[in-house]
């Protein structure tokens, strides 16, 4: 496998992981009522809506002109991502969510394998594009986990699991097909 093949595989895997985080967060959010979507469990906690607002602010900043401008845009006001006006609707938050993800995927789709080792900056700090993408995968995974945790907490006994149900691991092992689809194809 050449370095170009490896970089192409990396970009495919990054897109797969981002799609997985988006899908998991959305599956959790779909289970919430509007009141639950905006609920906080204590004064220091964020609601799902605030986590989404923060993620979308990050996505817009990091993935707009990803390869050519600093990932911390001068028009990003991070602290405001943790505030919601009383008039904010779920539809507004979700429109922003879709816009943010569109920027993530557009940036990744525009990349060529040779771009993976290009230097990009975040807050003036140099990263390879690979490092910057990994940084965002980890960041989005953390907040996806928070969204799932909050949704599961808020839905309690009405929660519909997003993975293997409790007590069903052995059944899953027997029923799960053996697959190597995550492995790169040999050339």
C-alpha positions, 0 to 999 in steps of 0.5 A, a space after each residue: 500500500 502506498 502512502 497515497 493509498 493510505 491517505 485515501 483510506 484515512 480520508 474514507 475512514 474519517 468520513 465514516 467516523 464523522 457519519 457515525 457520530 452524526 448518526 448516533 447523536 441524531 438517533 439519540 436526539 430523535 428520542 427526545 421531546 422538545 422540552 428534553 432537548 432543551 433541559 439541563 440536569 443541573 445549573 452547570 450542565 449543558 442541554 443537548 441543544 447547547 451541545 449541538 450549538 457548540 458543535 455547530 459553531 466548532 464545525 463552521 469555524 474548523 471546516 470553513 476554508 479548512 486547508 487555507 485559513 486558521 480553524 479558529 475564525 475571527 467571527 466565532 464567539 465560542 462563549 456564545 455557543 453555550 447560551 440560548 435565547 428563550 426564543 430559540 427553537 429546536 428547528 433552528 438548532 437542527 438547521 444549524 446542525 445540518 449546516 455544520 455537518 455539510 461543511 465538515 463533509 464538503 471539506 473532506 470531500 474536497 480533499 485529495 490524499 496528498 492534502 492529508 499531510 498539508 499544514 493547517 492551523 488552529 488558533 495559530 498552532 500548526 497541525 497536519 490536516 490529519 492531526 486537525 481531522 483527528 482532533 475534530 473526530 475526538 472532539 465530536 465523539 466526546 460531545 456525541 457521548 454527552 448527547 447520548 448520555 443526556 438523552 438516555 438519562 432523560 428518557 430513562 426506561 423509555 430509552 431505545 438503545 443505540 447499540 447492543 441491548 443490556 444482557 444481549 451481548 452473547 446473542 449478538 456474538 452468535 448472530 453477528 456476521 464475521 466481516 472485514 469491511 473496515 479493513 483496506 483492500 489489499 492491492 
